[in-house]
Amino acid sequence: MNSPIISAFLPAAVALVMVGLGLSLTVQDFVNVKAHRRAAAVTMALQLVVLPALCFALVVALRVPPVLAAGMMLLSASPGGTVSSLFSHLFGGDVALNITLTAVNSVIAVVSIPVVTNLGLHYFHPDLGTGQVSLQFGKMMEVFAIVLVPVALGMALRHFRPSLAAVLDRPVRICSSAVLVLAVLGSAWSERAHLPHYIVDVGPAVVAFCALSLTLGFVVPRAVRVGRPQAVAASFEIGAHNATLAITIAVSVLDSSTLAMPAAVYGLLMIPGAALFGWALTRRGEPTPAPAVQRG
């Protein structure tokens, strides 16, 4: 897993995904978040506070082994991936809001990922937290380079060369989806001898975390009167994490393939799980308002 080829491929792959995100964004998109302030605020609170706390409770309750528990914390801090926008589109979400939330989350992740991951490492495995896989300042700069610089490049390309950005948008989206699949399958293949044990150790926590994230992401916004399309976007934003980014940070920045296993298992299970959740949303639908009684 830690071969020079993999170590070089993963950052380049995530950079491609982030460039693709940047190609779909303008500065105005960030400004437009204020049009859905409530949806954005609830989603960010869930992403930054509730999900790490929920993940911590799950791995403790399910007694996930220490390094895998720390890997789960890394996953919980990762922003939504490009696949979240796809699910939002398929199941009636506000895709524009979804893309913008992913971008905002990606910016915040430069801080939130090191904070949450370091806390997880120090709690679950102090020896690791003070050793080679700690996220110190230099490692944080690597996260910055992996996440924000490619997004900025994509946005700059869209601003200065909009015609070229329009041509590149679809191919980059397709390649980004392929990268997600390759990263997950590559991680699973590299640890294939131990993968069944990892699935047993972390699979229940991954399934529970994914299901609860998707559910909270929809139910909580609806409870505070956020519109259904925005709630769907919020659900997939916090329920479809960027597994590729988590794997890349674990392998290329933290030099630990074991730390990447929760994200790899999550990548294998999340897509069918999110599709099933979206199908359940469409089956549930929304109550049809009663027709108004006309008085004559």
Phi, psi and omega per residue, in radians:
M1 nan -0.637 -3.076
N2 -1.632 0.503 3.105
S3 -1.218 2.736 3.118
P4 -1.007 -0.607 -3.126
I5 -1.137 -0.831 3.134
I6 -1.116 -0.769 -3.114
S7 -1.075 -0.569 3.102
A8 -1.420 -0.631 -3.065
F9 -1.188 -0.804 -3.012
L10 -1.070 -0.861 3.098
P11 -1.067 -0.687 3.114
A12 -1.126 -0.659 3.138
A13 -1.152 -0.797 3.127
V14 -1.162 -0.629 3.078
A15 -1.038 -0.706 3.093
L16 -1.083 -0.763 3.111
V17 -1.052 -0.767 -3.098
M18 -1.246 -0.609 3.031
V19 -1.071 -0.749 3.101
G20 -1.037 -0.695 3.077
L21 -1.101 -0.755 3.132
G22 -1.095 -0.599 3.132
L23 -1.109 -0.392 -3.106
S24 -1.680 0.074 -3.016
L25 -2.098 2.648 2.921
T26 -2.264 2.911 3.091
V27 -1.044 -0.589 -3.137
Q28 -1.071 -0.531 3.124
D29 -1.048 -0.675 3.111
F30 -1.190 -0.667 3.108
V31 -1.132 -0.636 -3.062
N32 -1.202 -0.181 3.100
V33 -1.009 -0.514 -3.105
K34 -1.122 -0.340 3.085
A35 -1.183 -0.415 3.096
H36 -2.233 0.951 -3.054
R37 -1.015 -0.738 -3.084
R38 -1.145 -0.806 3.132
A39 -1.068 -0.753 -3.120
A40 -1.152 -0.755 -3.109
A41 -1.125 -0.763 -3.140
V42 -1.133 -0.768 -3.131
T43 -1.083 -0.767 -3.129
M44 -1.160 -0.665 3.098
A45 -1.113 -0.738 3.099
L46 -1.104 -0.791 -3.077
Q47 -1.138 -0.783 -2.970
L48 -1.547 -0.482 -3.040
V49 -2.025 -0.949 -2.993
V50 -1.211 -0.802 -3.070
L51 -1.116 -0.803 3.065
P52 -1.052 -0.700 3.114
A53 -1.144 -0.719 3.100
L54 -1.108 -0.774 3.136
C55 -1.084 -0.763 3.122
F56 -1.034 -0.809 -3.135
A57 -1.085 -0.696 -3.121
L58 -1.138 -0.839 -3.066
V59 -1.209 -0.531 3.069
V60 -1.240 -0.826 -3.104
A61 -1.108 -0.652 -3.099
L62 -1.597 0.023 3.085
R63 0.959 0.873 3.088
V64 -1.208 2.384 3.119
P65 -0.936 2.581 -2.949
P66 -0.903 -0.894 -3.083
V67 -1.154 -0.682 3.118
L68 -1.193 -0.602 3.076
A69 -1.103 -0.731 3.089
A70 -1.130 -0.653 3.073
G71 -1.117 -0.615 3.055
M72 -1.120 -0.673 3.112
M73 -1.142 -0.694 3.044
L74 -1.033 -0.785 3.125
L75 -1.075 -0.731 -3.095
S76 -1.113 -0.471 -3.129
A77 -1.539 -0.158 -3.106
S78 -1.302 2.458 -3.131
P79 -1.266 3.056 3.062
G80 -1.101 2.622 3.117
G81 -1.723 3.121 3.139
T82 -1.096 -0.473 -3.133
V83 -1.152 -0.402 3.126
S84 -1.117 -0.647 3.101
S85 -1.183 -0.631 3.112
L86 -1.109 -0.833 3.119
F87 -1.106 -0.684 3.118
S88 -1.058 -0.731 3.112
H89 -1.129 -0.764 -3.074
L90 -1.161 -0.545 -2.991
F91 -2.051 0.477 2.945
G92 1.425 0.458 3.116
G93 -1.535 2.962 3.072
D94 -1.446 1.638 -3.003
V95 -1.136 -0.668 3.133
A96 -1.057 -0.754 3.089
L97 -1.129 -0.686 -3.121
N98 -1.074 -0.810 -3.139
I99 -1.094 -0.746 -3.129
T100 -1.155 -0.732 3.107
L101 -1.084 -0.687 3.095
T102 -1.066 -0.733 3.137
A103 -1.143 -0.809 3.131
V104 -1.086 -0.766 3.109
N105 -1.072 -0.659 -3.138
S106 -1.141 -0.637 3.089
V107 -1.150 -0.837 -3.107
I108 -1.165 -0.507 -3.104
A109 -1.063 -0.410 3.109
V110 -1.036 -0.535 3.092
V111 -1.700 -0.775 -3.009
S112 -1.182 -0.653 -3.141
I113 -1.090 -0.881 3.097
P114 -1.058 -0.702 -3.107
V115 -1.120 -0.922 -3.082
V116 -1.155 -0.739 -3.119
T117 -1.146 -0.737 3.108
N118 -1.100 -0.738 3.095
L119 -1.061 -0.744 3.117
G120 -1.106 -0.760 3.138
L121 -1.118 -0.780 -3.101
H122 -1.189 -0.584 -3.130
Y123 -1.355 -0.859 -2.995
F124 -1.480 -0.496 -3.111
H125 -2.656 1.415 -3.082
P126 -0.944 -0.594 3.138
D127 -1.097 -0.716 3.088
L128 -1.215 -0.695 -3.079
G129 -1.095 -0.395 3.113
T130 -1.874 0.103 -3.083
G131 -1.917 -2.443 -2.943
Q132 -1.280 -0.302 -3.084
V133 -1.847 0.292 3.068
S134 -1.330 2.639 -3.136
L135 -1.703 1.465 3.077
Q136 -1.518 -3.062 -2.986
F137 -0.973 -0.791 -3.122
G138 -1.075 -0.688 3.101
K139 -1.178 -0.649 3.097
M140 -1.070 -0.641 3.106
M141 -1.164 -0.556 3.058
E142 -1.152 -0.713 3.078
V143 -1.076 -0.745 3.101
F144 -1.005 -0.803 -3.117
A145 -1.148 -0.659 -3.121
I146 -1.234 -0.644 -2.989
V147 -1.630 -0.992 -2.917
L148 -1.510 -0.682 -3.075
V149 -1.043 -0.815 3.115
P150 -1.116 -0.638 3.088
V151 -1.071 -0.785 3.126
A152 -1.082 -0.676 3.116
L153 -1.127 -0.751 3.112
G154 -1.096 -0.744 3.108
M155 -1.127 -0.694 3.114
A156 -1.120 -0.709 3.118
L157 -1.099 -0.734 3.124
R158 -1.125 -0.642 -3.104
H159 -1.257 -0.793 -3.023
F160 -1.602 -0.483 3.125
R161 -2.307 1.172 -3.034
P162 -1.050 -0.596 -3.135
S163 -1.168 -0.736 3.110
L164 -1.168 -0.705 3.114
A165 -1.062 -0.693 3.137
A166 -1.126 -0.675 3.127
V167 -1.180 -0.689 -3.065
L168 -1.386 -0.347 -2.964
D169 -0.981 -0.955 -3.076
R170 -1.150 -0.827 3.106
P171 -1.030 -0.667 -3.138
V172 -1.185 -0.648 3.089
R173 -1.084 -0.775 3.134
I174 -1.098 -0.792 3.125
C175 -1.109 -0.619 3.127
S176 -1.100 -0.725 3.104
S177 -1.122 -0.707 3.117
A178 -1.129 -0.658 3.122
V179 -1.087 -0.737 3.107
L180 -1.000 -0.842 -3.122
V181 -1.094 -0.805 -3.103
L182 -1.119 -0.706 -3.133
A183 -1.112 -0.776 -3.134
V184 -1.165 -0.829 -3.130
L185 -1.149 -0.658 3.119
G186 -1.123 -0.727 3.105
S187 -1.118 -0.769 -3.140
A188 -1.130 -0.728 -3.117
W189 -1.146 -0.701 -3.099
S190 -1.143 -0.463 -3.141
E191 -1.980 0.482 -3.008
R192 -1.041 -0.562 -3.118
A193 -1.157 -0.529 -3.091
H194 -1.861 -0.076 -3.024
L195 -0.984 -0.760 3.112
P196 -0.997 -0.666 3.127
H197 -1.182 -0.700 3.117
Y198 -1.105 -0.719 -3.139
I199 -1.090 -0.727 3.104
V200 -1.134 -0.740 -3.052
D201 -1.263 -0.706 -2.993
V202 -2.049 -0.215 -3.090
G203 -0.978 -0.853 3.129
P204 -1.041 -0.692 3.122
A205 -1.160 -0.693 3.127
V206 -1.109 -0.820 -3.132
V207 -1.089 -0.800 -3.138
A208 -1.124 -0.734 -3.128
F209 -1.116 -0.769 3.139
C210 -1.106 -0.831 -3.103
A211 -1.116 -0.769 -3.126
L212 -1.200 -0.639 3.118
S213 -1.103 -0.846 3.132
L214 -1.061 -0.768 -3.092
T215 -1.170 -0.848 3.113
L216 -1.085 -0.651 -3.132
G217 -1.105 -0.437 3.093
F218 -1.680 -0.801 -3.007
V219 -1.199 -0.786 -3.083
V220 -1.118 -0.857 3.072
P221 -1.024 -0.699 3.126
R222 -1.134 -0.588 3.140
A223 -1.157 -0.455 3.109
V224 -1.829 0.446 2.989
R225 1.175 0.573 2.959
V226 -1.378 2.471 -3.132
G227 -1.039 2.663 -3.097
R228 -1.011 -0.833 3.139
P229 -1.029 -0.654 3.127
Q230 -1.245 -0.614 3.097
A231 -1.171 -0.676 3.076
V232 -1.083 -0.769 3.105
A233 -1.052 -0.769 3.129
A234 -1.098 -0.710 -3.118
S235 -1.038 -0.859 -3.107
F236 -1.319 -0.461 3.097
E237 -1.102 -0.759 -3.103
I238 -1.667 -0.163 -3.126
G239 -1.756 -0.249 3.139
A240 -2.058 1.382 -3.068
H241 -1.236 2.779 3.121
N242 -1.397 1.480 -3.111
A243 -1.095 -0.600 3.137
T244 -1.069 -0.744 3.132
L245 -1.126 -0.771 3.136
A246 -1.084 -0.732 3.112
I247 -1.103 -0.744 -3.120
T248 -1.099 -0.777 3.132
I249 -1.128 -0.732 -3.135
A250 -1.098 -0.781 -3.031
V251 -1.488 -0.869 -2.998
S252 -1.508 -0.564 -3.118
V253 -1.654 -0.761 -3.060
L254 -1.744 -0.124 3.042
D255 1.001 0.773 3.139
S256 -2.459 1.882 3.116
S257 -1.239 -0.544 3.119
T258 -1.126 -0.668 3.119
L259 -1.096 -0.424 -3.128
A260 -1.439 -0.241 -3.004
M261 -1.096 -0.705 3.085
P262 -1.019 -0.702 3.121
A263 -1.179 -0.632 3.117
A264 -1.170 -0.784 3.106
V265 -1.116 -0.717 3.101
Y266 -1.054 -0.764 3.135
G267 -1.063 -0.606 3.123
L268 -1.258 -0.582 -3.014
L269 -1.748 -0.412 -3.020
M270 -1.183 -0.746 -3.043
I271 -1.080 -0.894 3.062
P272 -1.123 -0.603 3.123
G273 -1.138 -0.770 3.131
A274 -1.181 -0.645 3.096
A275 -1.114 -0.721 3.105
L276 -1.128 -0.714 3.111
F277 -1.111 -0.768 3.107
G278 -1.072 -0.699 3.087
W279 -1.084 -0.713 3.123
A280 -1.114 -0.649 3.091
L281 -1.093 -0.742 -3.126
T282 -1.198 -0.559 3.093
R283 -1.231 -0.628 -3.116
R284 -1.232 -0.787 3.123
G285 1.080 -2.890 3.109
E286 -2.127 2.489 3.107
P287 -1.075 2.391 3.135
T288 -1.431 2.236 -3.113
P289 -1.079 2.506 3.098
A290 -1.195 2.456 -3.139
P291 -1.129 2.536 -3.134
A292 -1.199 2.491 3.114
V293 -1.522 2.098 -3.131
Q294 -1.464 2.369 3.123
R295 -1.856 2.267 -3.105
G296 -2.075 nan nan
